[in-house]
Amino acid sequence: MAGLKDKEFVLVVPGLTKDQAKKLRDSLIGTTKTIAPNSKSYIQVGRKKNMESIIKNCNKRLDSKA
């Protein structure tokens, strides 16, 4: 796909059960592989109280892959 690759995507969906979070995660992984197979991605599921550290951890992992 043509175009400048300067966009990022962040999604936070609160109020999920463990099963809902797993299904959503699995769906996003599959869709990401289809739409952007060469993109760097990192998906992590966690509790609301841990979101800040989870996001920081994701950023560190993605920055290290650059």
C-alpha distance (Angstrom), angle and dihedral (degrees) to the residues before:
residue distance angle dihedral
M1 . . .
A2 3.78 . .
G3 3.77 123.0 .
L4 3.74 143.9 79.1
K5 3.82 110.6 -60.7
D6 3.79 98.7 -143.1
K7 3.81 100.9 121.6
E8 3.79 131.0 101.3
F9 3.79 130.0 -165.5
V10 3.80 125.6 -144.6
L11 3.78 123.4 179.1
V12 3.80 128.0 -174.8
V13 3.80 116.4 -179.5
P14 3.81 113.0 -178.0
G15 3.79 127.9 -161.8
L16 3.81 100.5 38.1
T17 3.77 129.0 145.6
K18 3.80 118.7 -128.0
D19 3.82 90.6 -101.9
Q20 3.81 93.4 48.0
A21 3.80 90.9 49.9
K22 3.82 91.2 50.1
K23 3.82 92.8 49.3
L24 3.80 92.2 47.5
R25 3.81 91.9 47.0
D26 3.81 92.2 49.7
S27 3.80 91.4 47.6
L28 3.82 92.3 50.1
I29 3.79 92.0 49.1
G30 3.80 91.6 52.3
T31 3.79 93.7 44.9
T32 3.81 92.6 47.4
K33 3.81 90.8 52.6
T34 3.81 89.4 51.7
I35 3.81 99.3 44.2
A36 3.81 101.3 32.9
P37 3.81 108.4 14.6
N38 3.82 94.6 168.0
S39 3.79 96.4 47.1
K40 3.78 124.0 113.0
S41 3.77 111.5 -120.5
Y42 3.76 140.7 170.1
I43 3.80 124.7 -171.9
Q44 3.77 123.2 -172.6
V45 3.79 130.4 172.7
G46 3.79 120.2 -149.8
R47 3.77 148.1 139.7
K48 3.79 122.7 -69.4
K49 3.81 92.6 -112.6
N50 3.83 89.4 58.8
M51 3.83 98.6 46.1
E52 3.81 96.0 101.9
S53 3.80 92.8 54.8
I54 3.82 92.0 41.4
I55 3.82 91.3 54.2
K56 3.81 91.5 47.3
N57 3.81 89.8 49.3
C58 3.82 91.2 50.3
N59 3.80 90.9 50.4
K60 3.81 91.6 50.4
R61 3.82 91.6 50.1
L62 3.80 92.9 47.8
D63 3.81 92.9 45.8
S64 3.81 90.4 51.5
K65 3.83 90.0 54.2
A66 3.81 92.7 54.3
